[in-house]
Amino acid sequence: MTSELTSRIDTCRPLAVTRVCGLARDLTAALLLAATALTVSACGDKTSTATSPTSTSTTTTTTVATPTTTEVFSGRVDVGGSAFYSFNVVENGTVNVTLAAVGGANVPSTVWLGLGIGTPTGEDCSAATTVNTAAGSAVQLTGTYAPGVYCVRVWDIGNLVAVAAFNVTIAHP
């Protein structure tokens, strides 16, 4: 009986291996066929057609806020001197600067001074936009500024014979 059982096992073993080997061989062939089909389809037609370059234009609109804060800069300018005041713009918007009043002993209210908007540089103001003007109620300097720290500078342009007191109005967002 043992030899009969052994002979059955021996005869089944080659049959089982053949079945497994046959399945593995069939699976390998199917995978190779699929990979080849994918490679061929990816290559596609090797001819190319020239195309014109295309461009896309985008328009960016920046909101310009109107002034919501008004600050008054009051100070004194010596003969040949200057003074400045720093302020903070919190959002992109319009800044208006007005030399509202000038006066003092021996200083006529019609005297012209220099007025500028710029950025603080240590202990001074580097004015990028300037005007020589007399005091008045109309805005003398205006511009659109991004958020940041700016300054207003007032200086004698050679007209003062005594110390001048002044008021500047700064309206900004």
Buried (B, 14 or more C-beta within 10 A) or exposed (E): EEEEEEEEEEEEEEEEEEEEEEEEEEEEEEEEEEEEEEEEEEEEEEEEEEEEEEEEEEEEEEEEBEBEEEEEBEBEBEEEEBBBBEBEBEEBBBBBBBBBBBEBEEBEEEBBBBBBBBBBEEEEBEBEBBBBBBBEEEBBBBEEBEEEEBBBBBBBBEBBEEBBBBBBBBBBB
